[in-house]
């Protein structure tokens, strides 16, 4: 059996965050989060690097881009999950990342994680 991949979830809307975490866990991945602000997500990332990250663009204490840039520099696949930015806008800034618009059906979230896992 292959090692279980760890997915970090950063989402400041509590219900959406727990929904995402449930979806990720039900798909068989280990979940870290949901972290509702940038500082707690960064701390979690520094403590133990996840295999994949699902990041809301706007967290409670700021924009997630600095964390996303650090993750991508360290080859952690990032899936943006945003209500403010369209996937096309995210792709312009981060061509290597995936982007999902909120609200996102669980099947699309799982599909994105599986695509990211293929590169993790």
ABEGO torsion letter per residue (X at the ends): XBBBBBBBBBBABAAAAAAAAAAAAAAGBBBBOBBABAAAAAAAAAABBBABBBBBABBAAEBAAAAAAAAAAAGBBBBBBBAABBAAAAAAABAABBBBBOBBBAAAAAAAAAAAAAAX
